[in-house]
Amino acid sequence: MSNYSYMALGEELDKDAYVVCKYRVTTDLPIEKAAEAIAAEQSTGTWTGISTLNDEVFTRYAAKVTAIDGDVVTIAYPEEDFSIRVGAIPQILSVISGNLYGLGSLKGVRLEDVVFPKGILKQYQGPKFGDKGLREILHRPEKPLVGTIVKPKIGLSPKDTAGYIYEAGSGGLTNGKDDETLVDQAFCPIEERTKAVAEVLDRLREEGHHMVHAINISTNGQDIRELAEDVQSWGATQLMIDVLTCGYGAIQAVAEDPRIKIPVHVHRTMHAAMTKDPLNGISMRVISKLVRMCGGDALHIGTLGAGKMGGDSTEGRLNQDACQSDDVPFKSVMPVCSGGMYPGIVPAVVKAAGTNCQIQAGGGVAGHPEGVRAGAMAMCQAVDAAFEGIDIAEYAQTHHELKLALDRWGTK
Ligand code: RUB
């Protein structure tokens, strides 16, 4: 550490001049020392005093520790520490979420939250469509969107994938999507799959039902924009990108491209490597804020404690708030509740997440005893019951598909 102090506890800061982060810190050091070590490492300091750090550089660019509350420390980084021209998440992450994890004196650090000043937010465009845009496309103004992930994850041909989507749409689902591990394998080439799915979506539209399907274009940085354009030209109605395996820049490159005129569904595969440990990593709330800045129109936020993937309702609500709060100059993102979803847990999800969300099931549709169409109907019936505030077991008395689903999987 340098000879300079990085503490400015309690100092009133101009919120428009700093990026403010909250970290949960586990350490044997006094918490003040740990906070100072983070502020130093991530701005103008290093492990020892250095002759090249002068007063001017320190005063202007050093991060400040502005609050300590138990094991949570607040650190404010001057806006000038960040890139000035274009929105560049990699440089932001290197500052707020970089070397600090490796500091040997810290047993754990979790970036819990970040708030950006207006000057940085304005470098980003946010979602082109957002939740309202998706609802307009789907002619579904109020009820939760109801979706499916084509299952099995891999192995189906383009024709079988399209057949699945037709059945799902005929059963009433508004959204379909590829799974995260499917992109362009030999058994299901992306061009053939996109065209086959587009054809059945057209057929559904002619029959009076509006549905979109997200085609997974997650690939290398060099090709993703071109693939997005190709997939759009083959008739895709939505794109899907795995944000953490592709990088935030991939979302931004596609969403900010004026030639792309369809929404982007953002999957978060691999997030648990960063979000699962309550004492180390990065919270999903932070990831959600970054995805919104970069232009994701829909984002997985978990099932708020109801499904198979963990994550409780408090954490889910913070993610949802990051998607939909009105304290940033962007459209709201459609929060996607997915992962071990089935009709019997829909009331719990709607109770926790409200009705402005996309509720989505793979196994909970394809595993229905009477097949995909009946599985889709059961999911829609469960959502209708929750939307109307009717007890799901009572609703099932007059809805055969829902009854079978509850008999198979129960409720929560
Ligand atoms: C869900 C699924 C998705 C998960 C990811 O399938 O395949 O990839 O939603 O989890 P199923 P999360 O409905 O059969 O469980 O949404 O938490 O990121």
Residues whose N, C-alpha, C, O or C-beta is under 5 A from the ligand:
A	BS01	RUB	I149 R268 H300 G302 M309 S338 G339 G340 M341 Q360 A361 G362 G363 G364
